[in-house]
Amino acid sequence: MEGMGLIGNMATVFGLLLLLIFTGMHIGIAMAVTGIFAMVFLVGSGSSLAMLGLLQFNTVADHYSLIALPLFVLMGYLVLHIGLAEKIFHGSKGLVGAVPGGLLHANIFSSAIFAAMCGSSVATAAALGSIAIPLEIDELHYPPRSVMGSLAAGGTLGILIPPSITFIVYGVFVGESIGQLFAAGIIPGILLAFIFMLYIFVAAVVRPSTAGPRLPFSLVGMLRGLQHMWTGLALIVAIIGSMYSGLATPTEAAAVGCVFAALIGAASGRLNFAVVRAASTDALQTTCFLILLIVTAQIVSLALSMLEVPQQLTAQVVSLGLPLGMLFAVIVLMYMFLGMFLEPASMLFLTLPVIHPLMVSLGFSSVWIGVVLVVLVELSNLTPPVGFNLFVIQGVSGGRPMKDVVMGVIPYWFALLLMIYFLYEFPALALWLPKALFS
């Protein structure tokens, strides 16, 4: 089967991989089987399999920055289980509830704050959705579509605003600085939250029926809101401040975050053995899933590298002479299509072995690519029929129609596309802060 050429090799590898996934095989096992198949039957070198042990060691044991992954995951679950989401949401009500759009702004604002402690899109949507939906829909009679759409969209901020689990996984896979990736996500994350809130404001002014009652403006209410949120804000400052002041690496900052979250839970009386056990079990399951994906994706990446697929694909793309903007648009369309059928982690690891070297060879910054791919992953979280955030919000809504969730996220889906356009036209949105901090 040697000498099949670029098209044949790509069709065989990705065809087999997708076939195994659609038969129900776990994505990690499917990637391992596909990578080993390619090494044995396409590369045709008996010595290639001997590299697998070294590959696994280099991927897991030889990456100090990978230690940040279980620590940040554990911190996120601790924050979730000690009930900090409720304090953040009620604090956000006091700060932004008087703006046209009312508590819809609180959904986005609290999602942005919680995202800076959690790092998970699904966890952010689930935690805040379970708090906001009963209050806003059942008690205050906000339109269900507006509420659920804003909560599903707000959850996407969980993997863009640092600390982001997806940035850690991407950084380890491609060998990029976790600190620079975190810094690169700050401005786009804040800008995206602002775009979401701007849409809510305009919609509430033009069509008041899309929103619900606003809270009366109160300086005392805003101060009480800050009082509710101060522990969460202190945790964010402890993590981000320790990293970018030079006092701690991202891995050490993750440990600081775990300790700080535990202290917040202990001070509020919410930390007990059951909470620690639940957070640890959830963190263990999530970490094992992600590390399995990292290792098995590296097997596929090694096989493709031996087949020289990235190099040949780059040469073919360059020879076409297409404008850079058109090539970028094709890549975006590819991710939009894959997001309809694959969950975000699978989509990312399936494409990274080919897309990352291709985009780097075309002159894109690896840090910038990471930010764009995270936004594209966020887009897939809102894309039916597989969009995770859609199912999470529908699940915590008490069985309300999925149609309401899907219709509610449509404006935010286009807002994410607008963010991708901004990143392409103004790369400094992602690259200025890392350069300023790491120069």
C-alpha positions as CSV (number, residue, x, y, z in Angstrom):
1,M,0.0,0.0,0.0
2,E,3.0,2.3,-0.2
3,G,3.3,5.1,-2.7
4,M,-0.4,6.0,-2.7
5,G,0.2,9.7,-2.9
6,L,-1.2,12.6,-0.9
7,I,-4.9,12.1,-1.8
8,G,-4.8,8.4,-1.2
9,N,-3.0,8.6,2.1
10,M,-5.3,11.3,3.4
11,A,-8.4,9.5,2.2
12,T,-7.3,6.3,3.8
13,V,-6.3,7.8,7.2
14,F,-9.2,10.1,7.7
15,G,-11.7,7.8,6.0
16,L,-10.8,5.0,8.5
17,L,-10.8,7.4,11.4
18,L,-14.3,8.7,10.6
19,L,-15.6,5.2,10.0
20,L,-14.4,4.0,13.4
21,I,-15.8,7.1,15.1
22,F,-19.2,6.7,13.5
23,T,-19.4,3.0,14.4
24,G,-19.3,4.2,18.0
25,M,-15.7,3.5,18.9
26,H,-14.2,5.9,21.5
27,I,-12.4,8.8,19.7
28,G,-9.1,8.1,21.5
29,I,-9.1,4.4,20.6
30,A,-10.1,5.2,17.0
31,M,-7.1,7.6,16.6
32,A,-4.7,5.0,18.1
33,V,-6.0,2.2,15.8
34,T,-5.9,4.5,12.7
35,G,-2.3,5.7,13.6
36,I,-1.0,2.2,14.1
37,F,-2.7,1.0,10.9
38,A,-1.1,3.9,8.9
39,M,2.3,3.0,10.3
40,V,2.1,-0.7,9.5
41,F,0.4,-0.6,6.1
42,L,1.1,2.9,4.7
43,V,4.5,3.8,6.0
44,G,5.6,0.2,5.7
45,S,8.5,0.6,8.1
46,G,8.8,-2.0,10.9
47,S,10.8,0.3,13.0
48,S,8.0,2.9,13.1
49,L,6.1,1.1,15.8
50,A,9.1,1.0,18.0
51,M,8.8,4.8,18.3
52,L,5.3,4.6,20.0
53,G,6.7,4.1,23.5
54,L,9.1,7.0,23.1
55,L,6.3,9.1,21.7
56,Q,4.0,8.4,24.7
57,F,6.8,9.3,27.1
58,N,7.7,12.5,25.3
59,T,4.0,13.5,25.1
60,V,3.1,12.9,28.8
61,A,6.1,12.5,31.0
62,D,8.4,15.0,29.3
63,H,5.9,18.0,29.2
64,Y,6.2,19.9,32.5
65,S,3.4,22.3,31.3
66,L,1.0,19.3,31.1
67,I,0.9,19.2,34.9
68,A,-1.2,22.4,34.7
69,L,-4.0,20.5,33.0
70,P,-5.2,18.3,36.0
71,L,-4.6,21.2,38.4
72,F,-6.7,23.7,36.4
73,V,-9.4,21.1,35.9
74,L,-9.4,20.3,39.6
75,M,-9.7,24.0,40.4
76,G,-12.6,24.4,38.0
77,Y,-14.5,21.5,39.7
78,L,-13.7,22.9,43.1
79,V,-15.2,26.3,42.1
80,L,-18.2,24.5,40.7
81,H,-18.9,22.3,43.8
82,I,-18.4,25.0,46.4
83,G,-21.2,27.1,44.9
84,L,-19.2,30.1,43.7
85,A,-21.2,30.3,40.5
86,E,-24.3,31.4,42.5
87,K,-22.4,34.2,44.2
88,I,-21.0,35.4,40.9
89,F,-24.4,35.4,39.2
90,H,-26.1,37.3,42.0
91,G,-23.2,39.8,42.1
92,S,-23.5,40.3,38.3
93,K,-27.2,41.1,38.8
94,G,-26.3,44.1,40.9
95,L,-23.6,45.3,38.5
96,V,-25.3,45.1,35.1
97,G,-29.0,44.3,35.8
98,A,-30.0,47.9,35.3
99,V,-28.8,48.0,31.7
100,P,-31.4,47.6,28.9
101,G,-31.5,43.8,28.5
102,G,-31.7,43.3,32.3
103,L,-30.5,40.0,33.6
104,L,-29.5,38.8,30.1
105,H,-26.4,40.9,30.7
106,A,-25.9,39.2,34.0
107,N,-25.8,35.8,32.1
108,I,-23.0,37.0,29.9
109,F,-21.1,38.9,32.6
110,S,-21.2,36.1,35.1
111,S,-20.2,33.6,32.4
112,A,-17.1,35.7,31.7
113,I,-16.2,35.9,35.3
114,F,-16.9,32.2,36.0
115,A,-14.9,31.3,32.8
116,A,-11.8,32.9,34.3
117,M,-12.0,30.3,37.1
118,C,-13.4,27.3,35.4
119,G,-11.9,26.9,32.0
120,S,-14.7,24.7,30.7
121,S,-17.5,25.7,28.4
122,V,-19.9,23.0,29.4
123,A,-19.3,23.5,33.1
124,T,-19.9,27.3,32.8
125,A,-23.1,26.8,30.9
126,A,-24.4,24.1,33.3
127,A,-23.5,25.9,36.5
128,L,-25.0,29.3,35.5
129,G,-27.9,27.8,33.5
130,S,-29.2,25.9,36.6
131,I,-29.2,29.2,38.6
132,A,-30.5,31.7,36.0
133,I,-33.2,29.7,34.1
134,P,-35.6,29.2,37.1
135,L,-35.2,32.9,38.1
136,E,-35.4,34.6,34.7
137,I,-38.0,32.4,33.0
138,D,-40.2,31.0,35.8
139,E,-40.2,34.0,38.2
140,L,-39.5,37.1,36.0
141,H,-41.0,35.7,32.8
142,Y,-38.1,36.6,30.4
143,P,-38.5,35.1,26.9
144,P,-37.1,31.5,27.1
145,R,-35.3,31.9,23.8
146,S,-33.4,35.0,24.9
147,V,-32.5,33.5,28.3
148,M,-31.3,30.1,27.0
149,G,-29.5,31.5,24.0
150,S,-27.5,34.0,26.2
151,L,-26.6,31.2,28.7
152,A,-25.4,28.8,25.9
153,A,-23.4,31.6,24.3
154,G,-22.0,32.8,27.6
155,G,-20.7,29.3,28.3
156,T,-18.5,29.4,25.2
157,L,-16.4,32.0,27.0
158,G,-15.2,29.2,29.3
159,I,-12.5,28.0,26.8
160,L,-11.4,31.4,25.6
161,I,-10.9,33.5,28.7
162,P,-7.9,32.0,30.7
163,P,-7.3,29.7,32.3
164,S,-8.5,27.6,29.4
165,I,-8.3,23.8,29.4
166,T,-8.4,23.9,25.5
167,F,-5.4,26.3,25.4
168,I,-3.4,23.9,27.6
169,V,-4.2,20.9,25.4
170,Y,-3.4,22.9,22.3
171,G,-0.2,24.3,23.7
172,V,1.1,20.8,24.7
173,F,0.1,19.3,21.4
174,V,1.9,21.9,19.2
175,G,4.7,22.8,21.7
176,E,3.5,26.4,22.3
177,S,3.8,28.5,25.4
178,I,0.8,28.1,27.7
179,G,1.4,31.5,29.2
180,Q,1.4,33.2,25.8
181,L,-1.8,31.3,24.8
182,F,-3.5,32.4,28.0
183,A,-2.4,36.0,27.4
184,A,-3.6,35.8,23.8
185,G,-7.1,34.8,24.9
186,I,-7.7,37.7,27.3
187,I,-8.5,40.6,24.9
188,P,-10.5,38.4,22.4
189,G,-12.4,36.9,25.4
190,I,-13.3,40.3,26.8
191,L,-14.2,41.6,23.3
192,L,-16.4,38.6,22.6
193,A,-18.3,39.1,25.9
194,F,-18.7,42.8,25.0
195,I,-20.1,41.9,21.5
196,F,-22.6,39.5,23.2
197,M,-23.7,42.2,25.6
198,L,-23.9,44.9,22.8
199,Y,-26.2,42.6,20.9
200,I,-28.4,42.2,24.0
201,F,-28.5,46.0,24.6
202,V,-29.4,46.8,20.9
203,A,-32.0,44.1,20.8
204,A,-33.6,45.2,24.1
205,V,-33.8,48.8,22.8
206,V,-35.1,48.0,19.4
207,R,-37.4,45.2,20.5
208,P,-38.1,45.3,24.2
209,S,-40.0,42.0,23.9
210,T,-36.7,40.2,23.6
211,A,-35.7,41.1,27.1
212,G,-37.4,41.2,30.5
213,P,-37.6,43.7,33.4
214,R,-34.5,45.7,34.3
215,L,-33.4,46.1,37.8
216,P,-33.6,49.7,39.2
217,F,-30.2,51.4,39.2
218,S,-28.7,51.4,42.6
219,L,-25.2,52.3,43.7
220,V,-25.7,50.3,46.8
221,G,-26.8,47.3,44.7
222,M,-23.6,47.6,42.7
223,L,-21.5,47.6,45.8
224,R,-23.4,44.6,47.1
225,G,-22.8,42.9,43.8
226,L,-19.0,43.4,44.2
227,Q,-19.3,42.1,47.7
228,H,-20.9,38.9,46.4
229,M,-18.1,38.5,43.8
230,W,-15.0,39.6,45.6
231,T,-13.8,36.0,46.4
232,G,-14.2,35.1,42.7
233,L,-12.3,38.2,41.6
234,A,-9.6,37.5,44.1
235,L,-9.2,34.0,42.8
236,I,-8.8,35.4,39.2
237,V,-6.3,38.0,40.4
238,A,-4.3,35.3,42.3
239,I,-4.0,33.1,39.1
240,I,-3.4,35.8,36.5
241,G,-1.4,38.0,38.8
242,S,1.0,35.2,39.9
243,M,1.6,34.2,36.2
244,Y,2.2,37.6,34.6
245,S,4.0,39.2,37.6
246,G,6.7,36.5,37.1
247,L,6.0,34.9,40.5
248,A,4.7,31.7,39.1
249,T,4.7,29.6,35.9
250,P,1.3,28.6,34.5
251,T,1.7,25.2,36.3
252,E,2.5,26.8,39.6
253,A,-0.4,29.3,39.1
254,A,-2.7,26.3,38.6
255,A,-1.6,25.0,42.0
256,V,-2.1,28.4,43.5
257,G,-5.6,28.4,42.1
258,C,-6.4,25.0,43.6
259,V,-5.3,26.1,47.0
260,F,-7.1,29.4,46.8
261,A,-10.3,27.7,45.7
262,A,-10.1,25.3,48.6
263,L,-9.6,28.2,51.0
264,I,-12.6,30.0,49.6
265,G,-14.7,26.9,50.1
266,A,-13.4,26.3,53.6
267,A,-14.1,30.0,54.6
268,S,-17.7,29.7,53.3
269,G,-18.3,26.4,55.0
270,R,-18.9,24.6,51.7
271,L,-15.7,22.5,51.6
272,N,-16.1,19.0,53.0
273,F,-15.0,15.5,52.1
274,A,-18.0,15.0,49.7
275,V,-17.1,18.1,47.8
276,V,-13.4,17.2,47.6
277,R,-14.2,13.6,46.5
278,A,-16.7,14.8,43.8
279,A,-14.3,17.5,42.5
280,S,-11.4,15.0,42.4
281,T,-13.4,12.3,40.7
282,D,-14.7,14.7,38.0
283,A,-11.2,16.1,37.5
284,L,-9.7,12.6,37.2
285,Q,-12.2,11.6,34.5
286,T,-11.8,14.7,32.5
287,T,-8.0,14.7,32.7
288,C,-7.7,11.0,31.7
289,F,-10.0,11.7,28.7
290,L,-8.0,14.6,27.5
291,I,-4.6,13.0,28.0
292,L,-5.8,9.9,26.1
293,L,-6.8,12.2,23.2
294,I,-3.4,14.0,23.3
295,V,-1.4,10.7,23.2
296,T,-3.5,9.0,20.5
297,A,-3.6,12.2,18.4
298,Q,0.2,12.3,18.5
299,I,0.2,8.8,17.1
300,V,-1.9,9.9,14.1
301,S,0.3,13.0,13.8
302,L,3.4,10.9,13.7
303,A,2.0,8.6,11.0
304,L,1.0,11.6,8.9
305,S,4.4,13.1,9.4
306,M,6.1,9.9,8.2
307,L,3.8,9.9,5.2
308,E,4.8,13.6,4.6
309,V,1.2,14.5,4.4
310,P,1.6,18.0,6.0
311,Q,4.5,18.9,3.8
312,Q,2.9,17.6,0.6
313,L,-0.4,19.3,1.4
314,T,1.4,22.6,2.1
315,A,3.2,22.4,-1.3
316,Q,-0.1,21.6,-3.1
317,V,-1.9,24.5,-1.4
318,V,0.9,27.0,-2.1
319,S,1.0,25.9,-5.8
320,L,-2.7,26.8,-6.2
321,G,-1.8,30.4,-5.7
322,L,-5.1,31.2,-3.9
323,P,-5.4,34.4,-1.8
324,L,-4.6,33.9,1.8
325,G,-8.1,35.1,2.8
326,M,-9.7,32.5,0.6
327,L,-7.6,29.7,2.1
328,F,-8.5,30.9,5.6
329,A,-12.2,31.0,4.7
330,V,-12.0,27.4,3.5
331,I,-10.5,26.3,6.8
332,V,-13.2,28.1,8.7
333,L,-15.9,26.5,6.6
334,M,-14.3,23.1,7.1
335,Y,-14.5,23.6,10.9
336,M,-18.1,24.8,10.7
337,F,-19.0,21.6,8.8
338,L,-17.1,19.3,11.2
339,G,-18.7,21.1,14.1
340,M,-22.1,19.8,13.0
341,F,-21.1,16.2,13.6
342,L,-18.2,16.0,16.0
343,E,-17.8,17.1,19.6
344,P,-15.2,19.9,20.1
345,A,-12.2,17.9,21.5
346,S,-12.5,15.2,18.7
347,M,-12.7,17.9,16.0
348,L,-9.7,19.7,17.4
349,F,-7.5,16.6,17.6
350,L,-8.6,15.2,14.3
351,T,-7.5,18.3,12.4
352,L,-4.5,19.7,14.3
353,P,-1.9,17.2,12.8
354,V,-2.6,18.7,9.3
355,I,-4.1,22.2,9.9
356,H,-1.5,23.5,12.3
357,P,1.6,22.8,10.1
358,L,-0.3,24.1,7.1
359,M,-1.3,27.4,8.7
360,V,2.2,27.9,10.2
361,S,3.7,27.3,6.8
362,L,1.4,30.0,5.3
363,G,2.7,32.5,7.7
364,F,0.2,32.5,10.6
365,S,1.4,32.7,14.1
366,S,1.1,29.5,16.2
367,V,-0.3,31.5,19.1
368,W,-2.8,33.3,16.8
369,I,-3.9,29.9,15.4
370,G,-4.6,28.7,18.9
371,V,-7.0,31.6,19.6
372,V,-8.8,31.2,16.2
373,L,-9.2,27.4,16.7
374,V,-10.6,28.0,20.2
375,V,-13.2,30.4,18.8
376,L,-14.0,27.8,16.1
377,V,-14.4,25.2,18.8
378,E,-16.8,27.6,20.6
379,L,-18.8,27.9,17.4
380,S,-19.2,24.1,17.2
381,N,-20.5,24.2,20.8
382,L,-23.4,26.2,19.5
383,T,-23.9,24.3,16.2
384,P,-26.7,21.7,16.0
385,P,-27.1,18.8,16.0
386,V,-24.1,18.0,18.2
387,G,-23.5,21.4,19.9
388,F,-22.7,20.5,23.6
389,N,-23.9,23.8,25.1
390,L,-27.3,23.4,23.4
391,F,-27.8,20.1,25.1
392,V,-26.5,21.3,28.5
393,I,-28.8,24.3,28.6
394,Q,-31.8,22.3,27.4
395,G,-31.0,19.7,30.0
396,V,-31.0,22.2,32.9
397,S,-34.0,24.1,31.6
398,G,-36.5,21.5,32.9
399,G,-37.3,19.9,29.5
400,R,-38.0,23.0,27.5
401,P,-38.0,22.6,23.7
402,M,-34.6,22.3,22.0
403,K,-35.9,24.6,19.3
404,D,-36.0,27.5,21.7
405,V,-32.3,27.0,22.6
406,V,-31.3,26.7,18.9
407,M,-33.2,29.8,17.9
408,G,-31.9,31.7,20.9
409,V,-28.2,31.1,20.0
410,I,-28.4,32.1,16.3
411,P,-27.4,35.8,16.9
412,Y,-24.5,34.7,19.1
413,W,-23.4,32.2,16.5
414,F,-23.0,35.0,14.0
415,A,-21.2,37.1,16.7
416,L,-18.6,34.3,17.0
417,L,-18.2,34.4,13.2
418,L,-17.7,38.2,13.5
419,M,-15.0,37.6,16.1
420,I,-13.2,35.2,13.7
421,Y,-13.3,38.0,11.1
422,F,-11.9,40.5,13.6
423,L,-9.1,38.2,14.5
424,Y,-8.2,37.7,10.8
425,E,-8.3,41.4,10.0
426,F,-6.7,42.5,13.3
427,P,-4.3,39.8,14.5
428,A,-3.0,42.2,17.2
429,L,-6.2,41.5,19.1
430,A,-4.6,38.1,20.0
431,L,-0.9,38.9,19.6
432,W,-0.4,42.3,21.2
433,L,-0.7,41.2,24.8
434,P,1.6,38.1,24.6
435,K,4.3,40.3,22.9
436,A,3.9,43.0,25.5
437,L,4.2,40.5,28.4
438,F,6.8,38.2,27.0
439,S,9.1,40.6,25.1
